[in-house]
Amino acid sequence: MTPLRITLLGAGAVGGYFGAPLAAAGHRVSVVARGATLETLRRDGLTLLMEGRRVNGPVQAAEDGARFGPQDVVILAVKAPALPQVAQHVPPLLGPDTIVLPMLNGIPWWFFEGEQRLLRLDPDGALDKAIPRRQVVGAVVFPSLSCPQPGVTAHASGTRVVFGEPEGGTSERVQRVVDLFTQAGLSPEASTDIRREIWLKLLGNACFNPVSMITGSHTDDMLDDELIHELFDGMMRELMAMGRALGIDAVVDPAARMAFSRKLGHIKTSMLQDVDAGRAVELDGILGAAVELAARLGIQAPLLKAVYAIGRRRARELGLYR
């Protein structure tokens, strides 16, 4: 594959998972970073620790993405609270054919556009203005990852990564993205219904993440608790009702969905990792947007709303909610 110009906005766990293999494969990977992370990336590049292997790749790093010029691919690998600020770096990186890959948890801002956008995600439409929707390819990232130190990603479990057109169907550019990450040694796949994939991940994320933040629990401990297991069942059913109202075929057996997550073992959710690190939590992107959407659709979601209310109060007490 001809080396591509790829800029990574976000050098944490998800950014390193993609950036290190791409750089090691010979692509020209650039990263927007600051402070100690900037110096570390310039000196050591990006490193991925996965299945007993250490994958390292050199990168360019700068505080301002404008210096990199138009790119072939831009990867957004930040948490929802940081996205509005990071989006300011995107316009100088865009050429007419640049592909933007938002590697986000929860409901992405592009899921609804124009006057239908969710205020919890893009209150003033700034994301829509900075990142043209026509250049977005949807993405869902399932692996469990952590960032033990700047520039280093540790892989715990899972390898599934899915890409697809926001409007569904197949396209040549989605296949190019799949080929790019396959050549870098990852396990991507194309979906003709990326919205369904996003909703399927949301069924777990909207339950595990906020409750882990409230309780300080790992996923297996929560699932082994009979009452929390029952709570998750109800939350998933509320989310599936919302999906049906949107025409999204994301109906699963909640017990089977939780059994799958239980097999992954003693996993610390990304939101609990953020709490432990003192970082702002992405509660609105994962759960607040779903609560807003339920109200818009006229669907009762008392369990989602209750967990969101308690989670927001907890995050505020910790000083981690913006």
C-alpha positions in Angstrom: 0.0 0.0 0.0 1.2 3.5 -0.9 2.1 5.3 2.4 -0.6 7.7 3.4 -0.7 10.9 5.4 -2.6 10.2 8.5 -3.1 12.6 11.4 -4.2 11.4 14.8 -6.1 13.7 17.1 -5.8 12.0 20.5 -2.8 10.1 21.6 -4.4 8.1 24.4 -5.4 4.4 24.5 -7.5 4.3 21.3 -5.2 6.6 19.4 -2.2 4.4 20.1 -4.1 1.3 19.2 -4.4 2.6 15.6 -1.5 5.0 15.4 1.3 2.6 16.4 0.6 -0.1 13.8 0.0 2.5 11.1 3.3 4.2 11.8 5.1 0.8 12.0 3.6 -0.1 8.6 5.3 2.9 7.0 2.5 5.4 6.9 3.3 9.1 7.7 1.5 9.4 11.0 1.3 12.9 12.6 -0.1 13.5 16.1 -1.5 16.7 17.7 -0.3 16.7 21.3 0.9 19.0 24.1 3.3 19.1 27.1 5.0 15.9 28.2 3.0 13.8 25.7 4.3 15.9 22.9 7.9 15.4 23.9 7.5 11.7 24.5 6.0 11.2 21.1 8.8 13.1 19.4 11.4 11.0 21.2 9.8 7.6 21.4 6.9 7.5 18.9 3.7 5.5 19.6 3.8 2.0 21.2 1.2 -0.7 21.3 1.5 -3.6 23.8 -0.7 -6.4 22.4 -0.7 -10.2 22.8 2.9 -10.3 24.0 4.1 -8.1 21.2 5.4 -4.6 21.2 4.6 -2.5 18.1 6.4 0.8 17.9 6.2 3.4 15.2 7.8 6.9 14.7 5.4 9.9 14.4 5.5 13.6 13.8 4.1 15.5 16.7 3.1 19.2 17.1 0.7 21.3 19.1 -1.0 22.7 16.0 -2.3 20.4 13.4 -2.3 23.1 10.8 1.4 22.5 10.2 0.8 19.0 8.8 -1.4 20.3 5.9 -4.2 18.3 4.2 -4.2 14.6 5.0 -5.5 11.4 3.5 -7.0 10.2 6.8 -7.8 12.1 10.0 -8.5 9.9 13.1 -10.5 11.5 16.0 -9.5 9.4 19.0 -10.6 11.6 21.9 -13.3 11.5 24.5 -16.5 13.4 23.9 -15.7 16.3 26.4 -12.5 17.1 24.4 -14.1 16.9 21.0 -15.2 20.5 20.6 -11.7 21.8 21.3 -10.0 19.2 19.2 -12.4 19.8 16.2 -10.8 23.2 15.8 -7.7 21.4 14.4 -9.6 19.5 11.8 -10.3 22.1 9.0 -6.7 22.7 8.0 -6.2 18.9 7.7 -9.0 18.5 5.2 -8.6 18.1 1.5 -11.5 17.3 -0.9 -11.0 13.5 -0.4 -9.9 13.4 3.2 -11.6 10.6 5.2 -12.4 11.5 8.9 -12.7 8.5 11.3 -14.4 9.4 14.6 -13.3 6.6 17.0 -15.8 7.7 19.7 -17.8 6.1 22.5 -21.6 6.5 22.7 -23.7 8.3 20.1 -21.5 10.3 17.7 -22.5 13.9 16.8 -23.0 13.0 13.2 -25.8 10.5 14.0 -28.3 13.4 13.7 -27.7 16.5 11.6 -29.0 20.0 11.2 -31.9 20.9 13.4 -32.2 17.2 14.5 -28.8 17.3 16.2 -28.6 16.4 19.9 -27.8 19.3 22.1 -25.8 17.2 24.5 -23.4 16.4 21.7 -23.3 19.6 19.5 -25.3 22.4 21.1 -24.3 25.1 18.7 -23.5 23.1 15.6 -19.8 23.7 15.8 -18.9 20.1 15.1 -21.0 20.0 12.0 -19.3 23.2 10.7 -15.7 22.0 11.5 -16.1 18.4 10.2 -18.2 18.0 7.0 -20.5 15.0 7.4 -19.8 13.9 3.8 -16.2 13.2 4.8 -17.0 11.1 7.8 -16.8 7.3 7.8 -18.5 5.8 10.9 -16.5 3.6 13.2 -17.0 1.4 16.3 -14.1 0.3 18.4 -14.7 -2.8 20.6 -11.2 -3.7 22.1 -10.6 -3.0 25.8 -7.6 -0.7 26.0 -5.7 1.5 28.5 -2.9 4.0 28.4 -0.4 3.2 31.2 1.9 6.1 30.3 2.1 8.8 27.6 2.5 7.3 24.1 1.9 3.7 25.2 -1.3 1.7 24.7 -2.0 -1.6 26.5 -4.4 -4.0 24.9 -6.5 -6.1 27.3 -9.1 -8.0 25.2 -11.1 -7.9 21.9 -10.0 -6.9 18.4 -13.2 -6.1 16.6 -13.3 -2.7 14.8 -16.1 -1.9 12.4 -16.3 0.8 9.7 -19.3 1.9 7.6 -21.0 4.8 5.7 -23.2 7.0 7.9 -26.1 6.4 5.6 -25.5 2.7 5.3 -24.6 0.5 2.3 -21.2 -0.2 0.8 -18.6 2.1 -0.6 -15.1 2.0 -2.1 -13.8 4.4 0.5 -14.9 2.2 3.4 -13.1 -0.7 1.7 -10.0 1.5 1.5 -10.2 2.1 5.2 -10.6 -1.6 5.9 -7.6 -2.4 3.7 -5.5 0.2 5.4 -6.0 -1.2 8.9 -5.7 -4.8 7.7 -2.4 -4.1 6.1 -1.3 -2.6 9.5 -2.1 -5.9 11.2 -5.4 -5.1 12.9 -8.8 -6.8 12.4 -11.2 -4.3 10.8 -14.4 -5.2 9.0 -16.9 -3.3 6.9 -20.6 -2.9 7.8 -23.5 -2.0 5.6 -25.3 -0.7 8.8 -22.9 1.2 11.0 -25.8 2.7 13.0 -26.8 -0.7 14.2 -23.2 -1.5 15.2 -23.1 1.8 17.2 -26.3 1.0 18.9 -25.2 -2.5 19.8 -22.1 -1.1 21.5 -24.2 1.5 23.2 -26.3 -1.3 24.8 -23.2 -2.2 26.9 -21.5 1.2 27.2 -24.6 3.0 28.5 -24.8 0.4 31.3 -21.3 -0.5 32.2 -19.6 2.8 32.0 -21.8 5.1 34.2 -22.5 2.4 36.8 -18.8 1.6 37.1 -18.2 5.3 37.7 -20.8 5.4 40.4 -19.8 2.2 42.2 -16.1 2.0 41.4 -16.6 -1.6 40.1 -15.1 -3.7 37.3 -17.4 -5.2 34.7 -17.4 -8.7 36.0 -18.2 -7.6 39.5 -21.2 -5.6 38.3 -22.5 -8.5 36.2 -22.1 -10.9 39.1 -24.4 -8.7 41.2 -28.0 -9.9 40.8 -29.6 -6.5 41.3 -27.2 -4.7 39.0 -27.6 -7.5 36.4 -31.4 -6.8 36.6 -30.8 -3.0 36.3 -28.7 -3.6 33.1 -31.4 -5.8 31.6 -33.9 -2.9 32.0 -31.6 -0.3 30.7 -30.8 -2.3 27.6 -34.5 -2.8 26.9 -35.1 0.9 27.1 -32.3 1.5 24.6 -33.6 -1.2 22.3 -37.0 0.5 22.3 -35.4 3.8 21.3 -33.5 1.9 18.5 -36.7 0.5 17.1 -38.3 4.0 17.1 -35.3 5.1 15.0 -35.6 2.2 12.6 -32.4 0.6 14.0 -32.4 -3.2 14.1 -30.4 -3.6 17.3 -32.6 -6.1 19.2 -30.6 -8.6 21.2 -31.1 -10.8 24.3 -29.8 -8.7 27.2 -28.7 -11.8 29.1 -26.7 -13.0 26.1 -25.2 -9.5 25.7 -24.1 -9.4 29.3 -22.8 -13.0 29.2 -20.5 -12.0 26.3 -19.2 -9.1 28.3 -18.7 -11.3 31.4 -16.4 -13.6 29.4 -14.0 -10.6 28.9 -13.0 -10.9 32.5 -12.0 -8.3 35.1 -12.2 -5.2 32.9 -12.1 -1.6 34.1 -14.3 0.5 31.9 -13.0 3.6 30.1 -15.1 5.9 32.3 -13.7 4.3 35.5 -10.2 4.7 34.1 -11.0 8.4 33.5 -12.2 8.8 37.1 -9.0 7.2 38.5 -6.9 9.5 36.3 -8.9 12.6 37.2 -10.1 13.2 33.6 -13.4 14.6 32.5 -15.9 11.8 32.0 -17.8 11.4 28.7 -21.2 10.9 30.5 -23.2 13.0 28.0 -21.9 11.2 24.9 -22.6 7.8 26.3 -25.7 8.3 28.4 -26.9 11.9 28.5 -27.5 12.0 24.7 -29.6 8.8 25.0 -31.7 10.4 27.7 -32.2 13.5 25.5 -33.1 11.3 22.6 -35.7 9.3 24.6 -37.4 12.6 25.6 -37.5 13.7 21.9 -38.9 10.3 20.8 -41.5 10.3 23.6 -40.2 7.1 25.0 -40.2 6.4 28.8 -36.7 5.6 30.0 -36.8 5.9 33.8 -33.8 3.6 34.4 -31.5 5.4 32.0 -32.7 8.8 33.4 -32.1 7.7 37.0 -28.6 6.4 36.3 -27.7 9.5 34.3 -28.9 11.7 37.2 -26.9 9.9 39.8 -23.9 9.6 37.5 -23.9 13.3 36.7 -24.2 14.2 40.4 -21.2 11.8 41.2 -19.1 13.3 38.3 -19.8 16.8 39.5 -18.8 15.9 43.1 -15.5 14.6 41.6 -15.0 17.7 39.5 -15.0 15.6 36.3 -18.2 16.8 34.6 -18.3 19.6 32.1 
